Amino acid sequence: MQNPEAEHHSQPDSSPVNDLPGRFAQQRPQRVRVQAPQDASLSVTRQPPEHTAEEFYVRQLIRSQLRLACAVAAGLLALLVGICSLLVFWPVVSDIELFHIPLPWWVLGVGIYPLIIVAGMLYTKAAARNERRYRSISRG
């Protein structure tokens, strides 16, 4: 009589691990060959360029104006933050009064406006220079 364990080892193992290649082969979809129609033409139509040089220069002008505006806004913001932080971290300035009004009120209420006007004038001058440069490039 044979040992039942020996028979068990002599038969191939029917565990799910050995069934994997067959199981995946059954789930794999059939390959489909894709072809172009026989009457399809292979000629390529030439399209005009999407952007002209004029459009390119206009975009460059807009970018330079935006860059300039962001620089002026960042400068004014840095100036305001600097003045406010000076007033907060140096409290002696708050004790100074001019016509019975504290100095921080004068600085923030009156002193900022000339700086804003100067920044606006500088911005206008630089923007006009950018536009003159654009016009000279677009004409020539």
C-alpha positions as CSV (number, residue, x, y, z in Angstrom):
1,M,0.0,0.0,0.0
2,Q,1.3,3.4,-0.9
3,N,1.6,6.3,1.5
4,P,-1.2,8.8,1.0
5,E,1.2,11.7,1.6
6,A,3.5,10.4,-1.3
7,E,0.5,10.3,-3.6
8,H,-0.4,13.8,-2.6
9,H,3.1,15.0,-3.5
10,S,3.2,13.2,-6.8
11,Q,0.1,14.9,-8.1
12,P,0.5,18.4,-9.4
13,D,-0.5,21.0,-6.9
14,S,-3.9,22.5,-7.8
15,S,-3.5,25.6,-5.6
16,P,-4.8,29.0,-6.9
17,V,-1.2,30.1,-7.4
18,N,-0.6,27.6,-10.2
19,D,-3.8,28.6,-11.9
20,L,-2.7,32.2,-12.4
21,P,-1.2,32.1,-15.9
22,G,-4.3,30.3,-17.3
23,R,-6.7,32.6,-15.5
24,F,-5.0,35.8,-16.8
25,A,-4.9,34.3,-20.3
26,Q,-8.6,33.8,-20.3
27,Q,-9.2,37.4,-19.1
28,R,-7.0,39.1,-21.7
29,P,-9.0,40.7,-24.5
30,Q,-8.4,39.7,-28.1
31,R,-6.0,41.9,-30.0
32,V,-7.6,44.1,-32.7
33,R,-5.7,45.4,-35.7
34,V,-6.3,49.0,-36.4
35,Q,-5.9,50.3,-39.9
36,A,-6.5,53.5,-41.8
37,P,-9.2,53.3,-44.5
38,Q,-7.9,52.3,-47.9
39,D,-9.1,55.6,-49.5
40,A,-7.5,57.8,-46.8
41,S,-5.2,60.4,-48.2
42,L,-1.9,61.1,-46.6
43,S,-1.5,64.6,-47.8
44,V,-0.9,67.2,-45.1
45,T,-2.5,70.6,-45.5
46,R,-0.3,73.6,-44.6
47,Q,-1.9,75.9,-42.1
48,P,-0.9,79.5,-41.6
49,P,1.1,80.3,-38.5
50,E,-1.1,80.8,-35.4
51,H,0.6,84.0,-34.3
52,T,2.0,86.9,-36.2
53,A,4.9,89.0,-35.2
54,E,2.5,91.9,-34.4
55,E,0.6,89.6,-31.9
56,F,3.9,88.6,-30.4
57,Y,5.0,92.2,-29.8
58,V,1.6,93.1,-28.4
59,R,1.9,90.2,-25.9
60,Q,5.4,91.3,-25.0
61,L,4.1,94.9,-24.4
62,I,1.3,93.6,-22.2
63,R,3.8,91.5,-20.2
64,S,6.2,94.4,-19.7
65,Q,3.3,96.7,-18.6
66,L,2.1,94.0,-16.1
67,R,5.7,93.5,-14.8
68,L,6.0,97.3,-14.3
69,A,2.7,97.5,-12.5
70,C,3.6,94.6,-10.2
71,A,6.9,96.2,-9.4
72,V,5.3,99.6,-8.5
73,A,2.7,97.9,-6.4
74,A,5.2,95.8,-4.6
75,G,7.4,98.8,-3.9
76,L,4.5,100.8,-2.4
77,L,3.4,97.8,-0.3
78,A,7.0,97.4,1.0
79,L,7.1,101.1,1.8
80,L,3.8,100.9,3.7
81,V,4.8,97.8,5.6
82,G,8.2,99.4,6.4
83,I,6.6,102.5,7.8
84,C,4.1,100.6,9.8
85,S,6.7,98.3,11.2
86,L,8.9,101.3,12.1
87,L,6.0,102.8,14.0
88,V,5.3,99.6,15.8
89,F,8.8,98.5,16.7
90,W,10.0,102.0,17.6
91,P,7.4,103.3,20.0
92,V,9.3,106.5,20.7
93,V,8.0,107.9,17.4
94,S,4.4,107.7,18.8
95,D,5.3,110.1,21.5
96,I,6.3,112.9,19.1
97,E,3.4,115.3,18.4
98,L,3.1,118.1,15.8
99,F,0.2,120.5,16.3
100,H,-1.2,118.2,19.0
101,I,-1.4,115.3,16.5
102,P,0.8,112.2,16.9
103,L,3.6,111.8,14.3
104,P,2.3,108.4,13.1
105,W,-1.0,110.0,12.0
106,W,1.0,112.6,10.0
107,V,3.2,110.0,8.4
108,L,0.3,107.6,7.5
109,G,-2.3,110.3,6.8
110,V,-0.4,112.9,4.9
111,G,3.1,111.7,4.2
112,I,2.1,108.6,2.1
113,Y,0.1,110.6,-0.5
114,P,3.1,112.4,-2.0
115,L,4.9,109.0,-2.3
116,I,1.9,107.5,-4.1
117,I,1.8,110.4,-6.5
118,V,5.6,110.1,-7.2
119,A,5.2,106.3,-7.8
120,G,2.3,107.0,-10.2
121,M,4.3,109.6,-12.1
122,L,7.3,107.2,-12.3
123,Y,4.9,104.4,-13.5
124,T,3.4,106.6,-16.2
125,K,6.8,107.6,-17.4
126,A,8.1,104.0,-17.6
127,A,4.8,102.8,-19.3
128,A,5.1,105.5,-21.9
129,R,8.7,104.5,-22.5
130,N,7.6,100.8,-23.0
131,E,4.9,101.9,-25.5
132,R,7.4,104.1,-27.4
133,R,9.7,101.1,-27.6
134,Y,6.9,98.9,-28.9
135,R,5.9,101.5,-31.5
136,S,9.5,101.8,-32.8
137,I,9.8,98.0,-33.1
138,S,6.3,97.6,-34.8
139,R,7.0,100.3,-37.4
140,G,10.5,99.1,-38.3
